[in-house]
């Protein structure tokens, strides 16, 4: 228990963590400042070492295997909140600094998303089955940060707000061709075609998503103007007036950023606009956690903005607008986790208890990183020309109001 005890003394600066070891002895860390009080039991002595040398994935796997549990009213959510508010003190621990330097040497390999490899990475997560995602997403299957105008809005309302906000930033005009890179289950593409007389092509690497999105287009009578393809964005041959990408940039990888923005340049004319919705972080460049890479999103990484702007500049693109959604994803994840828990028995029937615990860890830890950690969501509007979008930002608000009225007239359901 010594290596773990030594690290915990440095780690827990806010709140208190009581660890009951495999022999039943209690060890108390922190307790000198405000914060959650967590009681954790470790029933496998192997965790003493693993939690020191590979902290996050050891905690995740311990929870998944049932060898790390919480008692006396404590929960996984309490523990992950404690972890998040103390993360900087853990990062300053000398051994953790050394481990970080070593792992950073392999970050480009870990973020590789070459053709073929990218499809395998996407299939690992998104092809779990549409029935699984229906258990916790909103009714329209939007799997990205929602936009809450107030705390009382439903998840469905907040996701519609997000579509409306993105559509307004595209400054759509009748007759335009739109490309949706990483189109998910198709709701954004279908929304754009409902609001304006435009033709939309959505590309995805997920067979499950492409099949359901195509069916939705047929059901809505939009198949003549909305097409969903199973295709890598790098293989799209046409040009488009507008490009939008939501929640896909996190899967590109730093070593492929120049390739991504160069392709955007090729895909649109000088007056074209691209809007990128992506997770990022406010801290310096780093790497995704080992737990996320192994179990949830292979090859994924949420970038520091400094990494993104370097590539944007190298590819001679103007950033016309930049907006940050800060706590919105924390609220989105809270809704997802609540719905997940309401259907937890069904998740266990589809998969098993360990899988359900893995997704609990993912959803709750992600919420913590957006609420008290360094994660954020950004909208970046890009073009080759500085005046491709209106020069005053009022058009974004005006268009949102126009589209909200249009939704009511068309009776678009949430």
N, C-alpha and C positions, 0 to 999 in steps of 0.2 A: 504493500500500500504506500510505501515511502515515496516513489517517484510521483505518484498521483497526488499525494498530500502536499508535496512541495509545490507542484504547479497550482493546485487549488488555492493555496494561500495567496499566491500572486493574482490568480484569476478573479476570485470573488471579492470585488471591492464595493459592490452595491447589492443589497439584499443579503440573504443567508442561504447556504446550501448545507444540509445535513446528509452525509453519506453513511448508510448502513452497509458495512462490508459483508463479504461472504461468511464471515465468522460471527456475524451479529453485532459487531462493535460499531458504535456511532462516532463519526468524526464531523466536527462542525467547522465551517469556513465562512468568513465574513461576519455579518451581524452587526457591523459598526455603522451602517448607513441605511437609509430607507431603500426598500425594494422588496420583491417577493421572497417568501420563505418557502423553500422547496426541500422536501424529504425524499431522497432517492436511495433505492436499494440495489446493490450490485451483487448478483448471485453467482457470477463467474469471475474467478480471480484473474483470468486472462484480460479482463477489462481494465485492470489496474494499469497495465502497461499500454494497452491499445489506446486508451483515452488520452495518454500523454503524447504518443507518437503519431496518432492519426485520429485526432479528437472528434471531428464531426462525423466521419463515416463510422467510427467505433460506437459513438452514441446512437446513431441511426440504426445500425445493425443490432446493437444491444437491445434497443426498444423493439425492433422487428422480431428478434428471437425470444423476447420475454426475459432476458437476463439483466435488463435494466428496467426497473419499475419504479412507480412513485406511490408514496403512502401518506397517511395522515392528512388526507384532503388535497394533497398536491397532485398536479396533472402534468402531462407532457407540455401543454400550453404554458404553464407556469415555469417549467424548466427552460423552455426555449426562449421565453421572455427574459429570464435571468441570464441566459447565454448571450442574448443579443445586446443587452445593456452593459455587459461586461466584456464584449468582444475585443475592445481596444486594449484592455489590460492583458487579455490572452495573447493578442498579437505581439505585445511587447515582451512576453516571456522569452528569454534567450533561446531556448530549444525550439520554440515555435518560429522564431525568426530564422534560425538555421534551416529548418524544414522548408519554410517558405522559399528561401533562396534556391534550394535544391530543386523543388518542384517547379519553380518558375522557368527553369532551364528547358523543361519539356512542354511548355504551354502551347507552342505552335502545333506540335504533334497531336496534343490532346484536343485541339480545336479544328482539326482537319475535317473539311467537308467537301472533298473532291467529288466529282460526278460519280454516281454509283454508291459511294460511301455516304453521301448526303441522304440518298433515298433509304438506305439501311438505318441510318440514325433517326430519320423521321418515322419510319415504320415501327421502330422500337417503342415509340411513345403514342403516336396518333392512330396506329392500327390496332390498338387494344380492343376496339369495337365501339361502334356508335352507341350501342345500348349502355355501355359503361359511362360514357360522357354525358348521356342524357340524365344520369342519376344526380348530377350536381351542377351542370351548367344551366343557363337560362333557357327558356323555351326555344329560342332561335339558335342555340348552339354556338354562342360566341365565346371563344376560349382566349380572351385577352382582357386587358384592363378596361373596366367600365369607367364612365364619367358621371359622377354623382353631383347634381346641382344642389341637392340638400340631403340631409341625413335620413329623411323619411322616404326617399324614393326606393322603389323595388329594384332588384337586380335587372329585371327586364327593362324598366324605364331607363336605368343608368346605361345599359348597353345600347339602347336606341339613341340616347344622348351622344354616345361615343361615335356612332355611325354618322349622325347628323353633323357633329363637329368635324370629322374627317372629310365628309362630303363638301362642307362649306370651304375647307381649305384647298380643295381641288379646283374651285372656281370653274365649275362645269358649264359647258355650252352645248346646245343641240348639235348632234351629228358627230361629236367627238368619239374617239376610240380610247378606251380605258384598259389598262393592264393591272390586274390585282395579283401581286406576287405573294404566294403563300395564302391562298384564298380561304383556307379552312373549309367549313361546311357551307360557305357561299353567301352568308347573310349580307355582307357589305356589298358585294357585286350586285346582288338582287335589289338592295336598297338604292344603289346609284341608278340602276336602270328604271326603278320606280319613280324616282324624283325627276329625272331628265331623259330626254330622247337621245340616249347614248348607247354605244355597243361596248360591252364589257367582256374581256377574256380573263378568266381566273385560272391560275396554274398552281398545282399542288403536287407533292410527291407521295401523298397518302391515297391509296386506292379507296379506303373507306370514305374519306372526305369527298373525293371526286364523284363517287357513285351517288352519295346522298345529295350533294350540291346539284348535280345534274337532274336528279328527280325533282328537287324543289323548284328548279327553273321550269321544268315541264308543268308541274302542278300550278305554278303561278302564271302560266301563259307567257313566259318571258324567254323561252328557249330560242326564239329567233334573234334575240338581242343579247343574251348572256350565254357564254360558252365556258364550260369548265374542262380543263385538260389535265391529264396526268403527265406533267412535263417539268423538267428542270428549267428555271428561268433563264439559264445560260444558253438554252437551246431555242428560245423564242426568236423567230426570224423577222417579225414585222416591226414597224414603228408605231408608237402610240402618242396621242396628245397628252394623256395624263397617266401617271403610274402611281399606284398606292401599294403599300406593303405594311401589314399589321402583324406584329409578333413573329416575323420571319427573320429579321436581321440578327436576332440573338443566335441563330443557327448558322450564320455565315462563317464566323471564325476570323480572327484578326488577320491571318495570313491571306485571307480571301477578300479583304475589304477593297483593295484596289480593283480586283476583278469585278466585284459587285458594282462599284460606282462607275467603272468604265463601261459596264454593260448598260447601266442606266443612261449614260451618255449616248450609247448606240441606239437605244430603244426609243428616244424621243427627239423631236426637232428642237431647234433653238428656242422656240417660244413655249416648249412643253414644261409641265410641272410634275414633280414627284413629291409625294408626302410619305415619310417613313415614320411609323409608330413602333417604338422599340423600348425594351427595358435597357437601362444603363445604370451607372452608379457614380456617386459624387466623389469617390476616392480615386487614388492613382491606379494605373493599369494593374490588373491582377489575373486571377483565373477562377473558373467555376469550381465549386466544392467537389470533392471526390465523390460524395454521396450523389450529387446531382448528375455528375458525369456517368457514374456507373449504373444508377438505377432509374433515373428520370429522363434526362435529356443528354444522351451521348453527343459529344461534339459541340455543345452549346456554351455560350459565354456572353454575359451582359457587359458591354464595354464601358470604359471610361470615355467621356466625351472627347478628351484629348486624342484618343486613338481614332475616333471617328473623323474629327475635323482634319487630321493630318491627311487622310485619304481623300476627303472631299476637296481639299485644297490641291492635292496632286492631280486630281481629275478635272480641275478648272470648273467646278460647279459653284454657283452662288447659293448661299444659305439665305433664303428670303424671309424665313420665319422660324422661330424656335420657341416651343412651349413645353413646360414641365408639368406633368401630372404627378404630384408627390405622394399623397396619402390615398389616392383613388384606388390603387392596386391592393393596398392593405384591406380596404373595405370590400373590394371584389373578392379577394381570397377568403375573407371572413364569411361572406355569403356562400361561397363554394364549400367551405369546410362544414358549415351548418347543414347544408343540403346533403353533403357526403355522409355526415353522421346520421341524418334522418333515414338514409338508405344503406347504412353500413351492413345490415344483414344481407342485403341483396349483393353487395360487393363481395362478401365472404362466400356467398353461393356461387358467384361467377368465378372467383379465384380462390382465395383462402385467407385465413386470419393474418398471416405474415404480409400478404399483399396489402390488406386493409391497413395494417400498421405502417407499412412503408408509405402509403399515400397520406395517412394522417401526418406523419413526420414531414413529408414534403409540403403539404398545404399549410400547416401551422408554422413551420420554419420560414416558409416564403413570406407569409403574412408578417412575421416578426421583422424580417429584413426590410420590408417596405414601411413598417410602422416605426421602428426604432433603429434600424440599420442604415446602410448606405445606398440601398436600391431606390430607383425612381423610374418613371416612364417619360420619354421625350417624344415630341412631334417635331420632325425636321422637314421643312419645305425647301426643295431644291430646284434649280433651273440653270440653264446655260446663260440666260439673260437676267440682268438685275431688275428689269421692269416687266417680267412675264406675268406677275400677279399684281393686282391693284396696289398702289403705293400707300394707301391708308388701310389700316387693319379693320376698319369698320365693316368691310364686306363680309368678314367671317361671322360676326354677330348678326348682321342683317340677313344673311343667307340661312342661318340656323332658324331664325324666326319664320322666314318664308317657308322653309321645309317643314317646320312643325305644323304650320297651317295646312300645307299640302297633305301631310300625313293624315290629318283629321278628315279632309275632304275625300281622300282615297280610302279612308277607313282601314289603313294599314294596321294590322294587329301587332301588339307587342310580343 
